[in-house]
């Protein structure tokens, strides 16, 4: 197949998954064309059957905000014609599904059909898409996609509830990891740098938005530190970072907390961790938790959104109510303070991640779904 993919190219779960999907499809013999305003950050070297097409944006004084969605539609139209794409797969509904719909209508007038598959990742439905400014166009765009997938049952149900999309039209295909990229004991190991005193490493990775409940991470860690020699490694950046630093100082644990900022090679850091904390108010899937599990890291997270579909409570970690930072800390202590228990959770986390969410298991789901959509194209 010849497949077009549009995603946000910068750091973020949807862009990372879309890029890895495209690379895996190319390895399986498909021709993949990425269309975006910048090179996706994981397209770091030449790959056979992988092409990148940059969306051209002209600066014009009339436009205070250049109309990217229209430029993207033109780019998709051009790539589809030139490369003779079989289908277009867009990740994150706004504005990609809308742009793809416009391109499809342009192509239809020229006698070409371009089925659209839209994958919903989370905030495009639960935050951005539901905003009154975008809800009508989001609903229109997803309902006019020939294929519609969501990364979790939770997100599929939210889409049905908030946008009226028939549940039987939404295919749930989970996010995935490459076990050869995310694995325990990865070298080089940064443990000596991150915890020079041999302390246990507690880690958190996110975009530091309010929904991630960053204060809960720090407060949980402060309680853990009272029982276990540990260090907290905070990976990522965002609006809650200053508040997290302030809380660490107020609780007197600032010397045990390291803010690393954004990192592209998260797998190198996760493989050093002993415990992963993710107390989010909501997660449509919880890709960071899955990546940690693949590295053999037990996960303590909130029982919210799609997280229960990823984290098996009592087997690979623990699910606690949102806001229960004390319970999360106690659960973390019970794992960190018991080497046998930690080893059991670590092995189970790795096994579950590989068995249910490996690239070799999930990418074929997309291939099968593509064939189904192509068989029914023209609708």
C-alpha positions as CSV (number, residue, x, y, z in Angstrom):
1,X,0.0,0.0,0.0
2,X,0.9,3.6,-0.4
3,X,0.0,5.4,2.8
4,X,0.0,9.1,3.7
5,X,0.4,10.1,7.3
6,X,-0.2,13.5,8.9
7,X,0.7,14.2,12.5
8,X,2.1,16.9,14.7
9,X,5.9,16.5,14.3
10,X,7.0,17.8,17.6
11,X,7.3,16.1,21.0
12,X,4.1,14.4,22.0
13,X,2.4,11.0,22.2
14,X,0.3,11.3,19.0
15,X,3.3,12.4,16.9
16,X,5.6,9.7,18.3
17,X,3.0,6.9,17.7
18,X,2.2,8.2,14.2
19,X,5.9,8.3,13.2
20,X,6.7,4.9,14.7
21,X,3.6,3.5,12.9
22,X,4.8,4.9,9.6
23,X,8.4,3.5,10.1
24,X,7.0,0.1,11.0
25,X,4.7,0.1,8.0
26,X,7.7,0.9,5.7
27,X,9.7,-1.9,7.2
28,X,6.8,-4.2,6.4
29,X,7.0,-3.2,2.7
30,X,4.6,-0.3,2.4
31,X,5.4,3.1,1.0
32,X,4.8,5.8,3.5
33,X,4.6,9.6,2.9
34,X,4.6,11.9,5.9
35,X,3.0,15.3,5.3
36,X,3.5,18.0,8.0
37,X,5.0,21.4,8.6
38,X,8.2,20.0,10.0
39,X,10.2,16.8,10.0
40,X,8.8,14.5,12.7
41,X,11.5,14.3,15.4
42,X,11.8,10.5,15.2
43,X,12.6,10.6,11.5
44,X,16.3,10.9,12.4
45,X,17.9,9.1,9.4
46,X,17.2,7.7,6.0
47,X,14.7,4.9,5.8
48,X,13.7,3.0,2.7
49,X,10.2,3.6,1.4
50,X,9.8,6.6,3.7
51,X,9.2,10.1,2.3
52,X,8.6,13.5,3.9
53,X,6.7,16.4,2.4
54,X,6.8,19.7,4.1
55,X,3.7,21.9,4.1
56,X,4.6,25.2,2.4
57,X,3.4,28.3,4.2
58,X,3.6,31.7,2.6
59,X,3.9,34.7,4.9
60,X,1.5,37.4,3.8
61,X,0.8,40.6,5.8
62,X,-3.0,40.1,5.5
63,X,-2.7,36.9,7.6
64,X,-1.9,37.5,11.3
65,X,-2.2,33.7,11.7
66,X,-1.3,31.9,8.4
67,X,-4.1,29.3,7.5
68,X,-2.1,26.1,8.1
69,X,-5.1,23.9,7.8
70,X,-5.7,25.1,4.2
71,X,-2.0,24.8,3.3
72,X,-2.1,21.2,4.7
73,X,-5.2,20.4,2.6
74,X,-3.3,21.5,-0.5
75,X,-0.2,19.5,0.4
76,X,-2.2,16.4,1.0
77,X,-4.0,16.9,-2.3
78,X,-0.7,17.3,-4.1
79,X,1.0,14.3,-2.4
80,X,-2.0,12.1,-3.0
81,X,-1.9,12.8,-6.7
82,X,1.8,12.6,-7.1
83,X,2.4,9.5,-5.1
84,X,-0.9,7.9,-6.0
85,X,-1.8,7.3,-2.3
86,X,-4.2,4.5,-1.4
87,X,-5.3,6.2,1.8
88,X,-4.5,9.0,4.1
89,X,-4.1,8.4,7.8
90,X,-4.3,11.5,10.0
91,X,-3.5,11.5,13.7
92,X,-5.2,14.0,16.0
93,X,-8.5,15.2,14.7
94,X,-7.9,19.0,14.7
95,X,-7.1,20.2,12.1
96,X,-5.8,17.1,10.3
97,X,-9.1,15.4,9.7
98,X,-10.6,18.6,8.4
99,X,-7.7,19.2,6.0
100,X,-7.8,15.7,4.8
101,X,-11.6,16.0,4.1
102,X,-11.0,19.1,2.0
103,X,-8.2,17.4,0.1
104,X,-10.5,14.4,-0.5
105,X,-13.2,16.6,-1.9
106,X,-10.7,18.3,-4.2
107,X,-9.5,14.9,-5.5
108,X,-13.0,13.6,-6.0
109,X,-13.7,16.4,-8.5
110,X,-10.7,15.1,-10.4
111,X,-11.8,11.5,-10.4
112,X,-9.6,10.3,-7.6
113,X,-10.7,8.6,-4.3
114,X,-8.7,9.1,-1.1
115,X,-10.1,7.2,1.9
116,X,-9.3,8.9,5.2
117,X,-8.5,7.1,8.5
118,X,-8.6,9.4,11.5
119,X,-6.9,8.2,14.7
120,X,-8.1,10.0,17.9
121,X,-5.4,10.2,20.6
122,X,-6.9,12.1,23.5
123,X,-7.0,15.8,23.9
124,X,-8.2,16.2,20.4
125,X,-11.5,14.8,21.8
126,X,-11.4,15.5,25.5
127,X,-9.9,19.0,25.5
128,X,-9.5,20.8,22.2
129,X,-12.2,19.1,20.2
130,X,-14.9,19.5,22.9
131,X,-14.3,23.3,23.1
132,X,-17.3,25.2,21.7
133,X,-15.0,26.8,19.1
134,X,-14.1,23.5,17.6
135,X,-16.8,21.0,18.6
136,X,-18.9,21.3,15.4
137,X,-16.0,21.0,13.0
138,X,-14.4,18.2,15.0
139,X,-17.7,16.3,14.9
140,X,-18.1,16.9,11.2
141,X,-14.5,15.8,10.4
142,X,-14.5,12.6,12.4
143,X,-17.9,11.6,11.1
144,X,-16.8,12.1,7.5
145,X,-13.7,10.0,7.9
146,X,-14.0,6.6,6.2
147,X,-12.1,5.0,9.1
148,X,-12.1,6.0,12.7
149,X,-9.8,4.6,15.4
150,X,-9.2,5.4,19.0
151,X,-6.3,4.3,21.3
152,X,-8.5,3.0,24.1
153,X,-12.0,1.9,24.9
154,X,-12.3,4.9,27.2
155,X,-11.6,7.3,24.4
156,X,-13.9,5.5,22.0
157,X,-16.7,5.9,24.6
158,X,-15.9,9.6,25.1
159,X,-16.1,10.1,21.4
160,X,-19.5,8.4,21.2
161,X,-20.8,10.5,24.1
162,X,-19.4,13.9,23.2
163,X,-19.6,13.8,19.4
164,X,-22.3,11.3,18.6
165,X,-20.0,9.0,16.7
166,X,-21.6,5.5,16.6
167,X,-19.5,3.2,18.8
168,X,-19.5,0.4,16.2
169,X,-17.7,2.8,13.8
170,X,-14.8,3.3,16.1
171,X,-12.0,0.7,16.0
172,X,-9.9,0.5,19.1
173,X,-6.3,0.0,18.3
174,X,-3.9,0.7,21.2
175,X,-0.7,2.5,21.3
176,X,2.4,0.3,21.0
177,X,6.1,0.1,21.8
178,X,9.1,-1.5,20.2
179,X,10.5,-4.0,22.7
180,X,13.9,-3.7,21.0
181,X,13.9,0.1,21.9
182,X,12.3,-0.1,25.3
183,X,13.8,-2.8,27.5
184,X,15.4,-3.2,30.9
185,X,19.2,-2.8,31.4
186,X,19.7,-0.7,28.4
187,X,23.2,0.6,27.8
188,X,24.5,3.2,28.2
189,X,23.0,3.3,31.7
190,X,22.8,6.7,33.4
191,X,22.1,5.4,36.9
192,X,25.5,6.5,38.2
193,X,24.7,10.1,37.1
194,X,21.1,10.2,38.1
195,X,21.6,8.6,41.5
196,X,25.3,8.8,42.4
197,X,24.7,7.5,45.9
198,X,23.0,4.4,44.7
199,X,19.5,5.6,45.6
200,X,16.4,4.2,44.1
201,X,15.2,6.2,41.1
202,X,11.6,7.4,41.0
203,X,10.7,8.9,37.6
204,X,8.0,11.0,36.0
205,X,7.7,11.9,32.3
206,X,5.1,14.3,31.0
207,X,4.4,17.7,29.5
208,X,3.8,19.1,33.0
209,X,0.3,20.3,32.3
210,X,-2.2,20.6,35.1
211,X,-4.0,17.4,34.1
212,X,-0.8,15.5,35.0
213,X,-1.1,16.6,38.7
214,X,2.5,17.4,39.0
215,X,2.2,18.5,42.7
216,X,1.0,14.9,43.5
217,X,4.2,13.5,42.0
218,X,6.4,15.7,44.3
219,X,4.2,15.1,47.4
220,X,4.2,11.3,46.8
221,X,7.9,11.3,46.4
222,X,8.4,13.3,49.6
223,X,6.5,10.6,51.5
224,X,8.5,7.8,49.7
225,X,11.7,9.6,50.7
226,X,10.8,9.3,54.3
227,X,11.1,5.5,54.0
228,X,13.4,4.8,51.1
229,X,16.6,6.4,49.9
230,X,15.6,7.7,46.5
231,X,15.8,10.4,44.0
232,X,13.0,11.9,41.9
233,X,13.8,12.4,38.2
234,X,11.4,14.7,36.4
235,X,11.5,14.5,32.7
236,X,9.7,17.0,30.5
237,X,8.7,20.6,30.7
238,X,5.6,22.7,30.9
239,X,3.6,25.2,32.9
240,X,3.5,23.2,36.2
241,X,7.3,22.9,36.4
242,X,7.8,26.1,38.6
243,X,5.1,25.0,41.0
244,X,6.7,21.5,41.3
245,X,10.0,23.1,42.2
246,X,8.3,25.4,44.7
247,X,6.6,22.4,46.4
248,X,9.9,20.4,46.5
249,X,11.5,23.3,48.3
250,X,8.6,23.7,50.7
251,X,8.7,20.0,51.6
252,X,12.5,20.1,52.0
253,X,13.2,17.5,49.2
254,X,14.6,19.8,46.6
255,X,18.1,18.3,46.8
256,X,16.6,14.9,45.9
257,X,14.7,16.1,42.9
258,X,16.2,16.6,39.4
259,X,14.4,18.4,36.6
260,X,15.9,17.2,33.4
261,X,13.7,19.0,30.9
262,X,12.7,17.5,27.6
263,X,14.6,14.5,26.2
264,X,14.1,12.7,22.9
265,X,15.7,9.4,24.0
266,X,13.3,8.7,26.9
267,X,14.1,5.0,26.6
268,X,17.6,5.6,27.9
269,X,16.2,7.2,31.1
270,X,13.3,4.9,31.7
271,X,15.6,1.9,31.7
272,X,17.4,3.4,34.8
273,X,14.2,3.8,36.8
274,X,13.0,1.7,39.7
275,X,9.5,3.2,39.9
276,X,7.3,5.3,37.6
277,X,4.7,7.8,39.0
278,X,1.8,9.0,36.8
279,X,-0.9,10.5,39.0
280,X,-2.8,12.1,36.1
281,X,-6.3,13.3,36.4
282,X,-7.0,11.6,33.1
283,X,-5.1,9.8,30.4
284,X,-6.7,8.6,27.2
285,X,-4.2,5.8,27.1
286,X,-1.0,6.4,29.1
287,X,1.8,5.9,26.6
288,X,4.5,7.0,29.2
289,X,3.3,4.3,31.5
290,X,3.5,1.7,28.8
291,X,7.0,2.7,27.9
292,X,8.0,2.4,31.5
293,X,6.5,-1.0,31.7
294,X,8.4,-2.1,28.6
295,X,11.6,-1.1,30.4
296,X,10.6,-3.3,33.4
297,X,9.6,-0.4,35.6
298,X,6.7,-0.9,38.0
299,X,4.0,1.8,37.6
300,X,2.0,3.7,40.2
301,X,-0.8,5.6,38.5
302,X,-4.3,6.9,38.9
303,X,-7.3,4.8,38.2
304,X,-8.6,7.1,35.5
305,X,-9.3,7.3,31.7
306,X,-7.6,4.6,29.7
307,X,-4.9,3.7,32.3
308,X,-6.8,0.6,33.7
309,X,-6.6,-0.7,30.1
310,X,-2.8,-0.5,30.2
311,X,-1.8,-1.1,33.9
312,X,-2.8,-4.4,35.5
313,X,-3.4,-3.4,39.1
314,X,-1.5,-5.6,41.6
315,X,0.5,-7.2,38.9
316,X,2.7,-4.6,37.2
317,X,2.0,-1.8,39.6
318,X,-1.0,-0.2,41.3
319,X,-4.0,2.0,40.4
320,X,-5.1,4.5,43.0
321,X,-7.9,7.1,43.0
322,X,-7.1,10.5,41.5
323,X,-5.5,12.7,44.1
324,X,-4.6,9.9,46.5
325,X,-0.9,10.9,46.6
326,X,-0.4,9.3,50.0
327,X,-1.8,6.0,48.8
328,X,0.4,6.2,45.7
329,X,3.4,6.8,48.0
330,X,2.6,3.9,50.2
331,X,2.2,1.6,47.1
332,X,5.5,2.8,45.8
333,X,7.2,2.1,49.2
334,X,5.8,-1.4,49.3
335,X,7.5,-2.1,45.9
336,X,10.8,-0.2,46.4
337,X,11.4,-1.6,49.9
338,X,11.0,-5.3,48.9
339,X,13.5,-6.5,46.3
340,X,11.6,-9.7,45.6
341,X,8.3,-7.9,45.1
342,X,10.0,-5.3,42.9
343,X,11.5,-8.0,40.7
344,X,8.1,-9.7,40.3
345,X,6.4,-6.5,39.3
346,X,9.3,-5.6,37.0
347,X,9.1,-8.9,35.1
348,X,5.4,-8.8,34.9
349,X,5.4,-5.2,33.5
350,X,7.9,-6.1,30.8
351,X,5.9,-9.3,29.9
352,X,2.6,-7.5,29.7
353,X,4.0,-4.7,27.6
354,X,5.5,-7.1,25.1
355,X,2.6,-9.5,25.0
356,X,-0.2,-7.0,24.5
357,X,1.4,-3.8,23.1
358,X,4.4,-4.7,21.0
359,X,4.8,-3.2,17.6
360,X,4.6,-6.7,16.0
361,X,1.2,-7.2,17.5
362,X,-0.4,-3.8,17.0
363,X,0.8,-2.6,13.5
364,X,-0.9,-5.6,11.8
365,X,-4.1,-4.4,13.3
366,X,-3.7,-1.2,11.4
367,X,-2.9,-3.1,8.2
368,X,-6.0,-5.2,8.6
369,X,-8.1,-2.1,9.2
370,X,-6.7,-0.3,6.2
371,X,-7.7,-3.2,4.0
372,X,-11.2,-3.1,5.4
373,X,-11.5,0.6,4.7
374,X,-10.1,0.2,1.2
375,X,-12.7,-2.5,0.5
376,X,-15.4,-0.1,1.4
377,X,-13.9,3.1,-0.1
378,X,-16.1,5.4,-2.0
379,X,-18.6,5.7,0.8
